[in-house]
Amino acid sequence: MSGNADTYWKSNLKIVSALLSIWFFISFGCGILLVDYLDQFRFGGFKLGFWIAQQGAILVFVALIYIYIYLMDKLDDKYNLESTKKDDSDLIDQKGASE
């Protein structure tokens, strides 16, 4: 790998590692290990540990997906890589060329 690609990959791994750590802490830590402590608190009428295990971990996971997309777009821009975003005009041009 070239130096630029190696740096890009290391940055990507840092982002993935950080987001997976958050996901692990919320789903396993709060949903299983800390559930007894968190059950002292209520959220929406439910014990917090139960709520995190049933709903909160899923919502955090979905939020982490959007955070990953945002961070990777920023990383792609930093390394001048093409983004997955396309203009409608590009899609129309490609569609017209294939017909």
C-alpha positions as CSV (number, residue, x, y, z in Angstrom):
1,M,0.0,0.0,0.0
2,S,1.1,3.5,-0.6
3,G,1.6,5.9,2.3
4,N,-1.6,7.8,1.6
5,A,-3.7,4.6,1.3
6,D,-2.1,3.2,4.5
7,T,-3.0,6.4,6.5
8,Y,-6.5,6.3,5.1
9,W,-6.9,2.6,6.1
10,K,-5.6,3.3,9.7
11,S,-8.0,6.2,10.0
12,N,-10.8,4.0,8.9
13,L,-9.9,1.4,11.4
14,K,-9.8,4.0,14.2
15,I,-13.3,5.1,13.3
16,V,-14.6,1.5,13.1
17,S,-12.9,0.6,16.4
18,A,-14.4,3.6,18.3
19,L,-17.9,3.0,17.0
20,L,-17.8,-0.8,17.7
21,S,-16.5,0.0,21.2
22,I,-19.5,2.3,21.8
23,W,-21.9,-0.3,20.4
24,F,-20.4,-3.0,22.6
25,F,-20.6,-0.9,25.7
26,I,-24.2,0.0,25.1
27,S,-25.5,-3.4,24.0
28,F,-23.4,-5.7,26.2
29,G,-22.3,-3.4,29.0
30,C,-25.6,-1.5,29.6
31,G,-27.9,-4.2,28.3
32,I,-26.4,-7.2,30.2
33,L,-23.6,-6.3,32.7
34,L,-25.0,-3.1,34.2
35,V,-28.7,-3.9,33.9
36,D,-29.2,-4.4,37.6
37,Y,-27.7,-1.0,38.4
38,L,-29.6,0.8,35.6
39,D,-32.9,-0.8,36.6
40,Q,-32.9,1.7,39.5
41,F,-33.8,4.4,37.0
42,R,-36.9,4.7,34.9
43,F,-37.2,5.8,31.3
44,G,-40.7,6.1,29.7
45,G,-42.2,4.1,32.5
46,F,-39.7,1.2,32.1
47,K,-36.6,0.2,34.0
48,L,-33.7,1.8,32.2
49,G,-31.7,-1.5,31.9
50,F,-34.6,-3.2,30.3
51,W,-35.3,-0.3,28.0
52,I,-31.7,-0.2,26.8
53,A,-31.6,-3.9,26.2
54,Q,-34.9,-3.9,24.2
55,Q,-34.9,-0.5,22.4
56,G,-31.9,1.7,23.3
57,A,-29.2,-0.6,21.9
58,I,-31.1,-0.7,18.6
59,L,-31.5,3.1,18.4
60,V,-27.8,3.6,19.3
61,F,-26.8,1.1,16.5
62,V,-28.9,3.0,13.9
63,A,-27.3,6.3,15.1
64,L,-23.9,4.8,14.8
65,I,-24.6,3.9,11.2
66,Y,-25.3,7.5,10.4
67,I,-22.3,8.7,12.4
68,Y,-20.1,6.2,10.4
69,I,-21.5,7.5,7.1
70,Y,-20.8,11.1,8.2
71,L,-17.2,10.3,9.4
72,M,-16.4,8.3,6.3
73,D,-17.6,11.1,4.0
74,K,-15.3,13.5,5.9
75,L,-12.4,11.0,5.6
76,D,-13.0,10.5,1.9
77,D,-13.0,14.3,1.4
78,K,-9.8,14.6,3.4
79,Y,-8.1,12.1,1.1
80,N,-9.8,13.4,-2.1
81,L,-11.6,10.1,-2.8
82,E,-14.9,10.0,-4.7
83,S,-17.9,10.0,-2.5
84,T,-20.8,7.6,-3.0
85,K,-23.0,10.6,-3.5
86,K,-24.1,11.3,-7.1
87,D,-26.0,14.1,-8.6
88,D,-29.3,13.3,-10.3
89,S,-27.7,14.5,-13.6
90,D,-25.0,11.8,-13.3
91,L,-27.7,9.2,-12.8
92,I,-29.7,10.4,-15.8
93,D,-26.5,10.5,-17.9
94,Q,-25.7,6.9,-17.0
95,K,-29.3,5.8,-17.6
96,G,-29.4,7.5,-20.9
97,A,-26.1,5.9,-22.0
98,S,-27.2,2.4,-21.2
99,E,-30.4,2.6,-23.3
